[in-house]
Amino acid sequence: MKLKKYTALTLCALTLCSPVVASADEFDQKIQEQDQKIAQLEQNEASTARQKQALENEVATIENEVAQTLKAKAAAEKNLSELTAQITTLQKNISQREQQLKKQARNVQTNQSSVALVNAIMDSKSIGEVVKKTMAVKTMLKANQETLTQQTRDKEKLQTLETQAKQELATINQKTAELKEKQTSLVKAKLDQQVKLSELQATIATEKDEKEKFQQQKVEAEKKREAALKALAEQQQKEAEARQKAQAEAEQQAKLAAQQAKQAAEQAAKEQAAAQAQAQAANTAREQEAARQAKLAAEEQAQQAAQQEQQAKLQAQQVETVTDSTVTTTPITTIETETPVTETNEVPVKEETPVEKPAAPAQPEVQQPVQPEAPAPSQPSTPPVNNSGWTSPLSIGLIVTSPFGWRQNPTMPGGQEHHDGIDFAGAAGTPIYAAKAGTVVEASFHYSAGNHVIIQHPDGHYSYYMHLISQPNVAVGQQVAAGDVLGGMGTTGNSTGVHLHFGVSTALWSSFVNPAPLLGI
């Protein structure tokens, strides 16, 4: 009995320990995912930094071009200043010539120089004087003509220089504007890359903080797991000590039973020898018959002693089998054996008138061997129906690992959830029974419930059987009776270990109620 108690406690410890282990593994996966995110973000950060550097190099190149263009602009502006000075000089010369020509024209008009010139030639006294005066007039006309020609050339040159200066200035201004626009665009792109880089760096910092949080949660989960494993080790130590104590007691009882059986056999042999001696000493048929009866009685006592000795040996073997077996997470049921029955061929004794016999010598009283306690009768394959009409969904006994109501979420540390049923412990493949007669309305797989069965009962209730090890043994629309096998216990769906989630509701997938009162637990 003690061994069963320690085994049940060990099973509960293992069941409670499994969510902690699952949580630690889950944190490892989350930390790995965070590492992948951080690595990807760091790659993006490096790529953005390279793009930013490329833009900075391009901006530097543009700035160099702008500087060169500004130098060219300064040189052009200097050249333009020189052209402006030349234009100013030409404009001054042209203006002076125009004034001189205008003055000459006024003099001609005012002084009538052309008439005076003709009169002067006519009044000449000699040909030579005429020639001289004619040459003088020609020279004067030629000078005026040259002045007009130079005036025309200077005006054309002035127009050319002005056009050239305007074109150079327009070209420089256009190029400067283009470079400024390109520079502005590159500086904006550079600033955009800087903003993007800052955002990536902030995201990396956030992901690293998230990773540190998961690492801290993993450390806490590891501490909980170590505490659970320590408690489990202590429980196993207590169980081993209980097994050793039970084995020692069983060995002592077996040894005592063997000694008592041996003493009984020796006593039976003595009585048989005495009976034989009495039979040999008898002279009449009645005395021989009495001796025969005594012999039969002695043989029957010897057979009983042999049966007791055999039962004692069988009990010792059963104890050794129980103590040597390895404790697993499978619940231990009561070991049942049947006491072997030895058939004896009883010889009917004819009733005759008793004959007085000589008093037999006094024999020492022999203590009868202690009869071993018969094992409890085996339980039925399914528990009996309780007053509510519901039966247990398991035949191995109900070990609750998570009751109905609010609890810590086993798959999300720190989270709260409402548990809509009761979780029962058991080994993989343990048969699951219908708790009440009804109609199967679901028999399929769900990502959370795993392989599951839902039965609708005539009283309006629905019963739920979740996390079956494989596909259910029943189909939708099938009528089932209480105790029909629905499948085996497993851990499919959202589960942290092998168990049965049993639930009851008054509407399909809603309005869940506590199944404990219905099951009588």
C-alpha positions as CSV (number, residue, x, y, z in Angstrom):
1,M,0.0,0.0,0.0
2,K,2.9,2.4,0.8
3,L,4.5,1.5,-2.4
4,K,1.4,2.4,-4.4
5,K,1.2,5.8,-2.5
6,Y,4.8,6.7,-3.3
7,T,4.3,5.7,-6.9
8,A,1.3,7.9,-7.3
9,L,3.2,10.8,-5.8
10,T,6.1,10.2,-8.2
11,L,3.6,10.2,-11.1
12,C,2.2,13.6,-10.0
13,A,5.7,15.0,-9.7
14,L,6.6,13.9,-13.2
15,T,3.3,15.3,-14.6
16,L,3.8,18.7,-12.8
17,C,7.5,18.8,-13.9
18,S,6.8,18.4,-17.6
19,P,5.3,21.9,-18.3
20,V,8.4,23.5,-16.7
21,V,10.7,21.5,-19.1
22,A,8.5,22.4,-22.0
23,S,8.6,26.1,-21.0
24,A,12.5,26.1,-20.8
25,D,12.6,24.5,-24.3
26,E,10.1,27.1,-25.5
27,F,12.3,29.9,-24.2
28,D,15.3,28.4,-26.0
29,Q,13.3,28.6,-29.3
30,K,12.2,32.2,-28.6
31,I,15.8,33.2,-27.9
32,Q,17.0,31.6,-31.1
33,E,14.2,33.4,-33.0
34,Q,15.4,36.7,-31.4
35,D,19.0,36.0,-32.4
36,Q,17.8,35.5,-36.0
37,K,15.9,38.8,-35.9
38,I,18.9,40.6,-34.5
39,A,21.2,39.1,-37.1
40,Q,18.9,40.1,-39.9
41,L,18.6,43.6,-38.5
42,E,22.3,43.9,-38.1
43,Q,22.7,42.9,-41.7
44,N,20.2,45.6,-42.7
45,E,22.1,48.0,-40.5
46,A,25.4,47.2,-42.2
47,S,23.7,47.5,-45.7
48,T,22.2,50.8,-44.7
49,A,25.5,52.1,-43.4
50,R,27.2,51.1,-46.7
51,Q,24.5,52.9,-48.6
52,K,24.9,55.9,-46.4
53,Q,28.7,55.9,-46.9
54,A,28.2,55.6,-50.7
55,L,25.8,58.6,-50.6
56,E,28.4,60.5,-48.5
57,N,31.0,59.8,-51.0
58,E,28.7,60.9,-53.8
59,V,27.8,64.0,-51.9
60,A,31.6,64.7,-51.5
61,T,32.1,64.2,-55.2
62,I,29.2,66.6,-56.0
63,E,30.6,69.1,-53.5
64,N,33.9,68.9,-55.2
65,E,32.2,69.5,-58.5
66,V,30.4,72.4,-57.1
67,A,33.6,73.9,-55.8
68,Q,35.2,73.5,-59.2
69,T,32.2,75.0,-60.8
70,L,32.3,77.9,-58.4
71,K,36.0,78.4,-59.3
72,A,35.0,78.4,-62.9
73,K,32.2,80.8,-62.2
74,A,34.6,83.1,-60.4
75,A,37.0,82.9,-63.4
76,A,34.1,83.6,-65.7
77,E,33.0,86.4,-63.6
78,K,36.5,87.8,-63.7
79,N,36.6,87.4,-67.4
80,L,33.2,89.0,-67.6
81,S,34.5,91.9,-65.6
82,E,37.4,92.3,-68.1
83,L,34.9,92.1,-70.9
84,T,32.7,94.6,-69.2
85,A,35.7,96.9,-69.0
86,Q,36.5,96.4,-72.7
87,I,32.8,97.1,-73.4
88,T,32.9,100.2,-71.3
89,T,36.0,101.4,-73.2
90,L,34.5,100.6,-76.6
91,Q,31.3,102.3,-75.6
92,K,33.3,105.4,-74.6
93,N,35.3,105.4,-77.8
94,I,32.1,105.0,-79.9
95,S,30.5,107.7,-77.9
96,Q,33.4,110.1,-78.5
97,R,33.5,109.3,-82.3
98,E,29.8,109.8,-82.5
99,Q,30.2,113.2,-80.9
100,Q,33.0,114.1,-83.2
101,L,31.1,113.1,-86.3
102,K,28.1,115.0,-85.1
103,K,30.3,118.0,-84.5
104,Q,31.8,117.8,-88.0
105,A,28.3,117.5,-89.5
106,R,27.2,120.6,-87.6
107,N,30.3,122.4,-88.8
108,V,29.6,121.5,-92.4
109,Q,26.0,122.5,-92.0
110,T,26.8,125.7,-90.2
111,N,29.9,126.9,-92.0
112,Q,28.9,125.5,-95.4
113,S,32.5,124.1,-95.6
114,S,31.7,122.1,-98.8
115,V,30.9,125.4,-100.7
116,A,33.9,127.1,-99.1
117,L,36.0,124.2,-100.2
118,V,34.9,124.6,-103.8
119,N,35.4,128.3,-103.7
120,A,38.9,127.7,-102.2
121,I,39.8,125.4,-105.1
122,M,38.4,127.9,-107.6
123,D,40.3,130.8,-106.0
124,S,43.6,128.8,-106.2
125,K,46.3,130.6,-108.2
126,S,48.0,127.6,-109.5
127,I,47.5,123.9,-110.2
128,G,49.7,123.0,-107.4
129,E,47.7,124.9,-105.0
130,V,44.6,123.2,-106.4
131,V,46.2,119.8,-105.9
132,K,47.2,120.6,-102.4
133,K,43.7,121.7,-101.5
134,T,42.2,118.7,-103.2
135,M,44.6,116.3,-101.3
136,A,43.7,118.1,-98.1
137,V,40.0,117.5,-98.8
138,K,40.7,113.9,-99.7
139,T,42.7,113.4,-96.5
140,M,40.0,114.8,-94.5
141,L,37.3,112.6,-96.1
142,K,39.5,109.6,-95.7
143,A,39.9,110.3,-92.0
144,N,36.2,110.6,-91.6
145,Q,35.8,107.3,-93.5
146,E,38.2,105.5,-91.3
147,T,36.5,106.9,-88.3
148,L,33.2,105.5,-89.5
149,T,34.7,102.1,-90.3
150,Q,36.4,101.9,-86.8
151,Q,33.1,102.9,-85.3
152,T,31.3,100.1,-87.1
153,R,34.0,97.5,-86.0
154,D,33.9,98.7,-82.4
155,K,30.1,98.4,-82.3
156,E,30.2,94.9,-83.8
157,K,32.9,93.9,-81.3
158,L,30.9,95.4,-78.5
159,Q,27.9,93.4,-79.5
160,T,30.0,90.1,-79.8
161,L,31.6,90.7,-76.3
162,E,28.2,91.4,-74.7
163,T,26.7,88.2,-76.3
164,Q,29.7,86.1,-75.2
165,A,29.6,87.5,-71.7
166,K,25.9,86.8,-71.4
167,Q,26.3,83.2,-72.7
168,E,29.1,82.4,-70.3
169,L,27.2,83.8,-67.4
170,A,24.1,81.9,-68.3
171,T,26.0,78.6,-68.7
172,I,27.7,79.1,-65.3
173,N,24.5,79.9,-63.6
174,Q,22.7,76.9,-65.1
175,K,25.5,74.5,-64.1
176,T,25.6,76.0,-60.6
177,A,21.9,75.5,-60.3
178,E,22.0,71.9,-61.5
179,L,24.8,71.1,-59.1
180,K,23.0,72.8,-56.2
181,E,19.8,70.8,-57.0
182,K,21.8,67.5,-57.2
183,Q,23.6,68.3,-54.0
184,T,20.3,69.0,-52.2
185,S,18.9,65.7,-53.4
186,L,21.9,63.8,-52.2
187,V,21.9,65.5,-48.9
188,K,18.2,64.6,-48.5
189,A,18.9,61.0,-49.4
190,K,21.8,61.0,-46.9
191,L,19.5,62.3,-44.2
192,D,16.9,59.6,-45.1
193,Q,19.5,56.9,-44.8
194,Q,20.5,58.4,-41.5
195,V,16.9,58.2,-40.3
196,K,16.6,54.6,-41.5
197,L,19.9,53.7,-39.8
198,S,18.7,55.3,-36.6
199,E,15.4,53.3,-36.8
200,L,17.3,50.0,-37.4
201,Q,19.6,50.7,-34.4
202,A,16.5,51.4,-32.2
203,T,14.8,48.2,-33.4
204,I,18.0,46.2,-32.7
205,A,18.1,47.6,-29.2
206,T,14.5,46.7,-28.7
207,E,15.0,43.1,-30.0
208,K,18.1,42.8,-27.8
209,D,16.0,43.9,-24.7
210,E,13.4,41.3,-25.7
211,K,16.1,38.6,-26.0
212,E,17.4,39.6,-22.5
213,K,13.8,39.2,-21.2
214,F,13.5,35.7,-22.7
215,Q,16.9,34.8,-21.3
216,Q,15.8,35.9,-17.8
217,Q,12.6,34.0,-18.1
218,K,14.6,30.9,-19.2
219,V,16.8,31.2,-16.1
220,E,13.7,31.4,-13.9
221,A,12.2,28.4,-15.8
222,E,15.5,26.4,-15.3
223,K,15.4,27.2,-11.5
224,K,11.8,25.9,-11.3
225,R,12.8,22.8,-13.3
226,E,15.8,22.2,-11.0
227,A,13.5,22.6,-7.9
228,A,11.0,20.2,-9.4
229,L,13.7,17.6,-10.3
230,K,15.1,17.9,-6.8
231,A,11.7,17.3,-5.3
232,L,11.3,14.3,-7.7
233,A,14.7,12.9,-6.7
234,E,13.7,13.2,-3.0
235,Q,10.4,11.5,-3.7
236,Q,12.2,8.7,-5.6
237,Q,14.6,8.3,-2.7
238,K,11.7,7.9,-0.3
239,E,10.1,5.4,-2.7
240,A,13.3,3.4,-2.8
241,E,13.5,3.3,1.0
242,A,9.8,2.2,1.1
243,R,10.5,-0.6,-1.4
244,Q,13.5,-1.8,0.6
245,K,11.5,-1.8,3.8
246,A,8.6,-3.6,2.1
247,Q,11.0,-6.1,0.6
248,A,12.7,-6.8,4.0
249,E,9.3,-7.3,5.7
250,A,8.2,-9.6,2.9
251,E,11.4,-11.6,3.1
252,Q,11.0,-11.9,6.9
253,Q,7.4,-13.0,6.6
254,A,8.3,-15.5,3.9
255,K,11.1,-16.9,6.0
256,L,8.8,-17.3,9.0
257,A,6.2,-18.9,6.9
258,A,8.7,-21.4,5.5
259,Q,9.9,-22.3,9.0
260,Q,6.4,-22.8,10.2
261,A,5.6,-24.9,7.1
262,K,8.7,-27.0,7.8
263,Q,7.7,-27.5,11.4
264,A,4.2,-28.5,10.3
265,A,5.7,-31.0,7.8
266,E,8.0,-32.5,10.5
267,Q,5.1,-32.8,12.9
268,A,2.9,-34.4,10.2
269,A,5.7,-36.9,9.4
270,K,6.0,-37.8,13.1
271,E,2.2,-38.3,13.3
272,Q,2.3,-40.4,10.2
273,A,5.1,-42.6,11.6
274,A,3.1,-43.0,14.9
275,A,0.0,-43.9,12.9
276,Q,1.9,-46.5,10.9
277,A,3.3,-47.9,14.1
278,Q,-0.1,-48.1,15.6
279,A,-1.5,-49.8,12.4
280,Q,1.3,-52.4,12.6
281,A,0.6,-53.1,16.3
282,A,-3.2,-53.5,15.7
283,N,-4.4,-57.1,15.7
284,T,-7.9,-56.7,14.6
285,A,-9.5,-55.3,11.4
286,R,-11.0,-52.5,13.4
287,E,-7.6,-51.5,14.6
288,Q,-6.2,-51.6,11.1
289,E,-9.1,-49.5,9.8
290,A,-8.4,-47.0,12.6
291,A,-4.7,-46.9,11.6
292,R,-5.7,-46.4,8.0
293,Q,-7.9,-43.4,9.0
294,A,-5.0,-42.0,11.1
295,K,-2.7,-42.4,8.1
296,L,-5.1,-40.6,5.8
297,A,-5.5,-37.8,8.4
298,A,-1.7,-37.5,8.6
299,E,-1.4,-37.4,4.8
300,E,-4.0,-34.6,4.6
301,Q,-2.1,-32.6,7.2
302,A,1.1,-33.1,5.3
303,Q,-0.7,-31.9,2.1
304,Q,-2.0,-28.8,3.9
305,A,1.5,-28.0,5.2
306,A,2.9,-28.4,1.6
307,Q,0.2,-26.0,0.3
308,Q,1.0,-23.5,3.0
309,E,4.7,-23.7,2.2
310,Q,3.9,-23.2,-1.6
311,Q,1.8,-20.2,-0.8
312,A,4.6,-18.7,1.3
313,K,7.0,-19.1,-1.6
314,L,4.6,-17.6,-4.1
315,Q,4.0,-14.6,-1.8
316,A,7.8,-14.1,-1.5
317,Q,8.2,-14.2,-5.3
318,Q,5.4,-11.7,-5.7
319,V,7.1,-9.3,-3.3
320,E,10.4,-9.6,-5.1
321,T,8.7,-8.9,-8.5
322,V,7.1,-5.7,-7.1
323,T,10.3,-4.4,-5.5
324,D,12.5,-5.2,-8.4
325,S,10.3,-3.5,-11.1
326,T,11.3,-0.1,-12.3
327,V,8.9,2.8,-11.5
328,T,7.7,4.5,-14.6
329,T,5.1,7.2,-15.2
330,T,2.5,4.5,-15.8
331,P,0.1,4.3,-12.9
332,I,0.5,1.1,-10.9
333,T,-2.5,-1.0,-10.3
334,T,-3.0,-3.5,-7.6
335,I,-1.2,-6.8,-8.3
336,E,-3.7,-9.6,-8.1
337,T,-2.9,-13.2,-7.9
338,E,-5.1,-16.2,-7.3
339,T,-4.2,-18.6,-4.6
340,P,-3.4,-21.9,-6.2
341,V,-5.7,-24.7,-5.3
342,T,-4.3,-28.2,-4.9
343,E,-6.8,-30.8,-5.7
344,T,-6.8,-33.8,-3.4
345,N,-8.4,-37.1,-4.0
346,E,-10.4,-37.5,-0.9
347,V,-11.2,-41.1,0.0
348,P,-14.6,-41.5,1.5
349,V,-14.4,-43.1,4.9
350,K,-17.0,-45.7,5.8
351,E,-18.8,-44.9,9.0
352,E,-18.2,-47.6,11.5
353,T,-18.5,-48.0,15.2
354,P,-15.6,-46.4,16.8
355,V,-13.2,-48.7,18.6
356,E,-11.3,-47.6,21.6
357,K,-7.6,-47.1,21.0
358,P,-4.8,-46.9,23.4
359,A,-3.9,-43.4,24.4
360,A,-1.3,-41.9,22.1
361,P,1.7,-40.3,23.6
362,A,1.4,-36.6,24.1
363,Q,2.7,-34.6,21.1
364,P,4.1,-31.0,21.3
365,E,1.6,-28.4,20.1
366,V,2.6,-27.2,16.6
367,Q,1.7,-23.6,15.7
368,Q,-0.3,-23.4,12.5
369,P,1.4,-21.3,9.8
370,V,0.0,-17.8,9.3
371,Q,-2.2,-17.7,6.2
372,P,-1.1,-15.0,3.7
373,E,-3.7,-12.2,3.2
374,A,-5.6,-12.9,0.0
375,P,-5.2,-10.2,-2.6
376,A,-8.1,-7.8,-3.2
377,P,-10.5,-8.8,-5.9
378,S,-9.8,-7.2,-9.3
379,Q,-11.8,-4.1,-10.2
380,P,-14.1,-4.0,-13.3
381,S,-12.7,-2.6,-16.5
382,T,-14.7,0.6,-16.0
383,P,-15.7,2.3,-12.7
384,P,-19.3,1.9,-11.5
385,V,-21.9,4.5,-12.3
386,N,-22.3,7.2,-9.6
387,N,-25.5,8.8,-8.4
388,S,-25.3,11.5,-11.2
389,G,-25.4,8.8,-14.0
390,W,-21.8,9.5,-15.1
391,T,-18.9,7.0,-15.0
392,S,-15.2,7.7,-14.8
393,P,-13.5,8.1,-18.3
394,L,-10.5,6.0,-17.0
395,S,-10.3,2.7,-15.3
396,I,-6.9,3.3,-13.7
397,G,-8.2,5.8,-11.1
398,L,-8.4,9.6,-11.5
399,I,-5.3,11.5,-10.7
400,V,-6.0,15.2,-11.2
401,T,-3.0,17.2,-12.5
402,S,-4.9,20.4,-13.4
403,P,-8.5,21.2,-12.0
404,F,-11.3,23.2,-13.6
405,G,-11.0,27.0,-13.3
406,W,-8.4,29.7,-13.5
407,R,-4.7,28.7,-13.7
408,Q,-1.2,29.6,-14.9
409,N,-1.0,29.0,-18.7
410,P,1.4,26.0,-19.0
411,T,2.5,27.0,-22.5
412,M,2.8,30.8,-21.8
413,P,4.7,31.5,-18.5
414,G,3.2,34.3,-16.5
415,G,-0.1,34.1,-18.4
416,Q,-3.5,33.4,-16.9
417,E,-6.2,31.3,-18.5
418,H,-9.5,29.6,-17.6
419,H,-9.2,25.9,-17.8
420,D,-12.5,24.6,-19.2
421,G,-12.0,21.0,-18.0
422,I,-10.0,18.7,-15.7
423,D,-6.7,17.1,-16.7
424,F,-6.1,13.4,-15.6
425,A,-2.7,11.7,-15.5
426,G,-2.0,8.4,-17.2
427,A,0.4,6.5,-19.5
428,A,0.4,6.7,-23.3
429,G,-2.3,4.4,-24.8
430,T,-4.4,4.1,-21.6
431,P,-8.0,3.4,-22.7
432,I,-10.4,6.3,-22.5
433,Y,-14.1,5.4,-22.0
434,A,-17.3,7.3,-22.7
435,A,-18.5,8.7,-19.4
436,K,-22.1,8.5,-20.4
437,A,-24.3,7.2,-23.3
438,G,-24.9,9.6,-26.2
439,T,-24.3,10.5,-29.8
440,V,-20.8,11.3,-31.2
441,V,-21.0,14.9,-32.7
442,E,-17.2,15.4,-33.3
443,A,-14.4,12.9,-33.8
444,S,-11.5,14.6,-35.5
445,F,-8.2,16.6,-35.0
446,H,-8.0,20.2,-33.7
447,Y,-4.8,22.2,-33.5
448,S,-5.4,22.8,-29.8
449,A,-7.5,19.8,-28.7
450,G,-5.5,17.4,-30.8
451,N,-7.3,14.1,-31.6
452,H,-10.6,14.5,-29.7
453,V,-14.2,13.2,-29.3
454,I,-17.3,15.1,-28.3
455,I,-20.5,13.3,-27.2
456,Q,-23.9,14.8,-27.0
457,H,-26.0,13.3,-24.2
458,P,-29.8,13.1,-23.9
459,D,-29.8,15.3,-20.8
460,G,-28.4,18.2,-22.9
461,H,-24.8,17.9,-21.7
462,Y,-21.7,17.5,-24.0
463,S,-18.7,15.6,-22.9
464,Y,-15.2,16.3,-24.3
465,Y,-12.2,13.9,-24.5
466,M,-9.0,15.6,-25.8
467,H,-5.4,14.9,-26.8
468,L,-6.0,11.2,-27.8
469,I,-2.9,9.4,-29.0
470,S,-4.3,8.7,-32.4
471,Q,-7.5,8.9,-34.5
472,P,-10.6,8.1,-32.3
473,N,-12.2,4.7,-32.4
474,V,-15.7,6.2,-33.1
475,A,-17.2,8.3,-35.9
476,V,-19.6,11.2,-36.0
477,G,-23.3,10.1,-35.7
478,Q,-22.3,6.9,-33.8
479,Q,-24.3,5.9,-30.7
480,V,-22.1,5.0,-27.8
481,A,-22.8,3.5,-24.4
482,A,-21.1,4.4,-21.1
483,G,-17.8,2.5,-21.0
484,D,-17.3,2.2,-24.7
485,V,-13.6,2.8,-25.7
486,L,-13.1,6.0,-27.5
487,G,-9.3,5.9,-28.0
488,G,-6.0,5.9,-26.1
489,M,-4.5,8.6,-23.9
490,G,-1.9,10.8,-25.7
491,T,-0.4,14.3,-26.0
492,T,-1.6,15.5,-29.4
493,G,-2.5,19.2,-30.0
494,N,-1.5,22.0,-27.6
495,S,-0.2,19.7,-24.8
496,T,2.8,19.6,-22.5
497,G,2.6,15.8,-21.7
498,V,0.5,12.7,-21.8
499,H,-2.9,13.3,-20.2
500,L,-6.7,13.3,-20.7
501,H,-8.5,16.7,-20.8
502,F,-12.1,15.8,-19.8
503,G,-14.7,18.6,-20.1
504,V,-18.5,19.0,-19.8
505,S,-20.6,21.8,-21.2
506,T,-24.3,22.7,-21.8
507,A,-23.7,24.0,-25.4
508,L,-21.2,22.9,-28.1
509,W,-17.8,24.4,-27.4
510,S,-19.3,26.9,-24.8
511,S,-21.0,27.1,-21.4
512,F,-18.5,24.7,-19.8
513,V,-19.2,23.5,-16.2
514,N,-17.0,21.8,-13.6
515,P,-17.0,18.0,-14.3
516,A,-15.8,17.1,-10.8
517,P,-19.2,16.9,-9.1
518,L,-20.6,14.8,-11.9
519,L,-17.7,12.3,-11.5
520,G,-18.0,12.4,-7.7
521,I,-14.4,13.7,-7.1
